[in-house]
Amino acid sequence: MRNHVFEQTEKYRDLAAAHAENLRKYAQLGYNTAHDQLSSLLSKFVLSEVFVLKLMLISFGVLIGTAFSDFFKKHRGFVVFAFVASVALFVYKTIQLVDSWADDDADF
C-alpha cells in the first residue's frame, strides 16, 4: 500500500513538472510575440514622433509635479494643453500605423 502511494505521488509530480514545462513554453512564446510586435511598432516611429512621446511624458510628469510647486500651479493651463496635444498626436500616429499594417496585410 505504501509503495502505491509513493508511485502515485511520483506520477503526480511528473505530471506537474510536464505541465509546468508547457506553461513555460507558452509564456516564452507569448513574450517573444509581444517583443516582436513592440519592436516592430517602435521601429516605425521617426525622431519627431519620439519627440512628441517625450513631450507627452514630460508634461505628464510636470502635471504630477504641479501639486507640489506654486510655480507650476500658475502655468497649469499650458502644461495641460501640452499634455493633451501630445497624447492626441501620439494616439493619432499609432492609429495610422495600425491602419497601415491592416493595409499591408501584416500580422498584428
N, C-alpha and C positions, 0 to 999 in steps of 0.2 A: 504494500500500500504506500509506504513511504517513497519508494522509488518511482511510483506512478505520479506522485505529487511533484517530485523533482523533475520528472520528464515533462509534465505539463508546464511547469514553471519555465523550463528551458525553451519549450516550444513557444510560449507567450513572449519570452524575452527576444527570441529570434524574430518573431513576427513584428514586435515593436521596433526592433532595430531596422528591419526591412522597410517598415512604414516610415520611420524617421529618415531613412536614406532617400525615399521617394519624395518626401516633403522638402528635403534639402535641394534635390534636383529641381523641383518646381520653383522653389524660391530663387535659385540661381538663374533659372530661365527667365523668371519674371524680372529680376534685377537687370539681366543683360538686355532684355527687350526695352525696359524703361530707360536704361542708359543710352541705348542706341537711338531711341526716339528723341530724348532730350538733346543729345549731341547733334542730331540732325537738325532739330529746331534751332538750337543756339548758333549753329554754323551759318544759318541763313540771315542772321541779323548783321547789318553793317554798322560801322562805327557811330553814325548819327543815331541809330536806334538804341545802341548801347548807352549813348549819352542820355537819351530820354529815360531809359530804365534807371540809370544812376540818378537823374534828376528826381524821378519818382521816389526812389528810396531815400534820398537825402531830404526831400521836402517832407516825407512822412516822418523821418527822424526829428526834423525841426518841429513838426506838428506836435509830436510827443513832448518835445522839449519846451513847448510854449507853456505848459502847465507849471514849469519851474523858473521861467525867466520873464521879467517885466518887459525887457526889450522886445522879445519876440511876440509878446501879447499885443503890442502896439501894431505889429505888422502881420497879424494872423490872417487877414484877408488875402494878402499877397501869397502867403505860404499855402493857404487852402487852394487858391486858384492854380498855383504851380503844380500842386499835387494832383488835383482833379484833371488838369490838362494833360499832364504826363501819363496818368493812368489811362485816360481816353485814347491818347496816341498809341500807347503800348498795346491796349486791347485791340484797337483797330488794325495795327500791324500784325498781331498774332492771328486775327481772323483772316486777314489777307493770306498769310502763309498757309493756314489750314485749308482755305479755299483753293489755293494753288496746288496743294497736294491732291485734292479731290480731282482737279482738272487733269493732273498728270497721272492719275490712276495709281498713285503711290500709296503704300500702306501707312496707316497712322496708328 
